[in-house]
Amino acid sequence: MWGFPPAAALLLASSVALANGRFPRAERLREDPRDPDRLVLAATYGILSTEDRGRHWYHICEASFADLASYTGDPLLDFINDGTLFAGVQATLNASRDGCRWKPTLGGGGSTFVVDYTVVRAEPATIVALLANYRNGTVDYALWKSTDGAENWSEIGAVPTQTAYTLDVDQADPERVYVTALTDNVGRLLRSTDGGRTWTERPIPNTNIGEPPYIAALHPGDPQRIYVRTDSWVPLDGDLTAYDALLYSSDGGESWTELFRNRAKLLGFALSPDGKTVLLGYGDPFQGGAISVPGPFGIFKSSTDAFAFEPVFSGHIGCLSWTARGVYICASQHFDGFELGLLPDGDFSAASRCIQPLLRLPDVKGPLQCAAGTSGSACTANWLAACTVFGACTDAGSTGGKCAGDDASTGVPVDAAPDTPPTIPPPPVGSTEGGDCACRTHPAPTRRPAGVIGLFSSAALLLGRRARRRAHRRTN
């Protein structure tokens, strides 16, 4: 089991609760396809869940959904069409209908791990998963499929590669499957047109062990149009520096073009539902310190007809998701004053628009209330540590209610150009009960002392590439 070196762990434990030793960061937002008011947010601090579109958020701890209190991975969340929630926790793929009762459905046993999975929206309860099997010092990859909501699984066939990273399926034709991989230190796209039984392979230029490829998305109307992002660290002035890129193929992986590159981590990616607009979200998973992630940070937007990215929002982006409700934006409570926001129509060009904050970490109500004997009941004992991370152990300073008297400048403008974070964080924001634009309802977040931030990053640096590539790094 991976963990901090003893000295780093002792220092972190003696200073402040820091979300499994990592800087608190939201990583993945999912909206229930049956009920868009039900949202779940995966993060370094576990899962947050709301049934009323952000009015009340509750914590689901690692001991519940991963069945391991010391879990330090990045949970990979998604809903199937009947509202069942799945959490990929690398060792297993776990399922729950209520957030309290979790059960493993795939993986486990100490030698089989779930690398990635995808839900087939066109079919009611179909899930395709990519598994790694460790045997006798070697690893083999295989595709598995369930058509009944993960109650039963069948192995489809082997995936011929040395290292596999991500999986995706054409929603219009689920027999068309894509996997990004690495063989002989060359990044590759594996394609199948028969559901994963046979494969063809094409190289992805300029990708390798130092810049591995991860599928960002398939175009919703044309599976030949593929977006891949890289997880890149390059030497600069004697240190490693973030340098993530977005790659694009319009012909099913036969040829590739680099569309954008930035000295930050490409943690967010979103296509508009019609596929005509693409958003990139850049952030810093280590939030300063010894690892160099200079930025600029924020959201960059382009038409997919003629790629030309422009900055449209400044912030530390952790994820992006575009649904019929609009664009969900994972930002940073610490730097941006809110953890999750929504641009209702996805129109960053409208000067009168602003992002509606849906979550501030100090507003988390507590652990999800679960019956005794369920896996979720473990979160009550973990709440003291969790609320310390959130700043939610008391509600002191919260005025609540609507924003009477607030001036209009307290919203989060959508046209701010990305830049390095200010020395003093911007005013925090909170959502109004009426769903209007942002308003001040809480005191400004306290900036974490530089020594603690440096400790975070130094510990992460000691952990090497495992800390940077924990589990599957699909952008969302």
Protein Blocks (a to p, Z undefined) as FASTA:
>chain_A
ZZddfklmmmmmmmoceehoiacddfbdcddfklmkbccdddfkbpaddfkgopaccddd
fklmnopakbcbdcdddddfkopacddehjaccddfklmaccdfegejhlaccfbdcddf
kbmkbccddddddeehiacddddddfegomaccdfbdcddfbdfbdcddfklmmbccddd
deehiacddddfehopaccddddehiafklccddfbdcfklmkbccddddddddeehiac
ddddcdddfegomaccdfbdcddddfbccddfklpaccdddddfkggajbdcebjadddd
ddfkbgcdddfbdcddfbdcddfkbccddddfklnopabdcdfkopaklmkbccddfbdf
klpgbdcdddehiaklmmmmmmmmmmmmnopmbcghiaghafehiafklpccfkbccddd
dfbdcddddddfkopacddfbdcdddddfklmmmmmmmmmmnommlmmgcjaddZZ
